[in-house]
């Protein structure tokens, strides 16, 4: 039987991308241009690979990995923008106190997905295979992740915004699904079911972050 854990791990890698999950809009217009952006490609190649390398580094202690991983995420993704996006419609009504507590809970929850599985990473490699410029400063970078315990290369696409040497991941596509939107839908549904009480989602994230990794 094929071990599905590597696929689940990298679905999670794409999902929180690591926290690399923000998006500026839910709309995904058709790509109108075919030009590549070498600078955006280099950003994804170096920063996303850095995240994977940190998780697989056997020369660092768990505490060192967590600290380095935290820094690598900030270099890869626009965390404040992500945090606002995943709240969906509730981003407009959340109080400053709730926003602060949600941001802290979401960050800990997102990083715990990887930190609980640090021992599962075994030198996987990310390779950029191309990119498409949607418009200046908005690029889809296509990659594959292979090696380690992965039998077949996994395609992962990264939407990045910026320009020159300044880019940030704002969404990630895995198996045809743009994962930021999925995360937002899940969170908004949880809040809706709680009658609009964002504190219910905050408590859920805090509980989930404390759970041991499932195997």
Residue, then its C-alpha position, 0 to 999 in steps of 0.5 A: x500500500x502506498x504511504x500517503x503521509x508524504x502527500x499529506x505533508x506537502x499538502x500541508x506545506x502548500x497550505x500554510x506555506x507555510x503560512x504561505x496562504x494569503x490571497x488578495x481576492x477570491x477571483x482567479x481570472x484566466x492567465x492572459x500572458x505567457x511571459x516568465x518572470x525570472x526574479x519571481x522564480x528565483x524568489x520561490x526557488x530560494x525561499x520555499x526551498x529554505x523552508x523545506x531545508x529547515x525542516x529536514x536539517x538534522x544538524x539543528x535541535x528542535x528548538x533551533x529548527x522552530x526559531x529558524x522556521x519562524x524566520x523563514x516563514x516571514x521571509x516567504x509570506x506576508x503573514x499580516x495580509x494572510x491573517x486578514x484574508x482568512x477571516x473573510x467577511x469577518x475581517x471587517x467586523x473583528x475588534x482590535x483585541x480579537x484581531x490580535x488574539x486571532x493573529x497569535x492563535x493562527x500563527x501558532x496553529x499554522x506553524x504547529x502543523x510543521x513543527x509536529x512533523x519535523x521528523x517526517x522531512x528527509x531532504x525533499x527538493x523544490x524545483x521551479x519549472x516555469x512561471x506565468x505573468x498574470x500582470x506586472x507584479x503578479x506571477x504564478x510560479x510552477x514547481x515540483x517537490x520531489x525526493x525524500x519519501x516522495x515517490x512521484x514529484x508533486x506539482x505545487x504552484x505559488x502565486x507571488x506579488x511584488x517586483x524586483x527583489x521584493x516578493x511575497x507568496x500570497x496563495x498556493x495551489x496543490x492538486x488544482x486547489x487554491x488553498x487560501x480560499x479553502x482555508x478562508x471558507x473553513x474559517x468563515x464557516x466555523x464563525x458562521x456556525x458560532x453565530x458570528x463569534x470569532x472567539x470560537x474559532x480562536x479557541x479551536x485554533x488554540x486547541x488544534x495547535x496543542x494536539x500531537x501529530x496524527x500518523 
